[in-house]
């Protein structure tokens, strides 16, 4: 999942550079989904039989729910105290959902995808923060 998150970030950046803004926005959100699932996977031992309730929580695209399932909500809250700009970025990222793959954002596409890429993959973005925990 770590490698997939990194690959999808590069894919989103390529889409953005080539004017495919809606696709860039969608993939940037998917990057965070993969990163959070990598954190969840880290907690799973190789021969563990997964708890059914945990498994059900993992099969979601809701980033806030995945953050909770990964056990990172308290850590992220602490990160926000140290860097309020990160909290703003999380607020932007948190609003992403898998339905965005079907959406077009019209004239707002370029800005929305730029803001999402910056929030996810920027120098002090959400992915940088999540990498600390995977």
Secondary structure, 3 states (H helix, E strand, C coil): CHHHHHHHHHHHHHHHHCCCHHHHHHHHHHHHHHHHHHHHHHCCCCCCCCCHHHHHHHCCCCHHHHHHHCCCHHHHHHHHHHCHHHHHHHHHHHCCCHHHHHCCCHHHHHHHHHHHHHHHHCCCCHHHHHHCCC
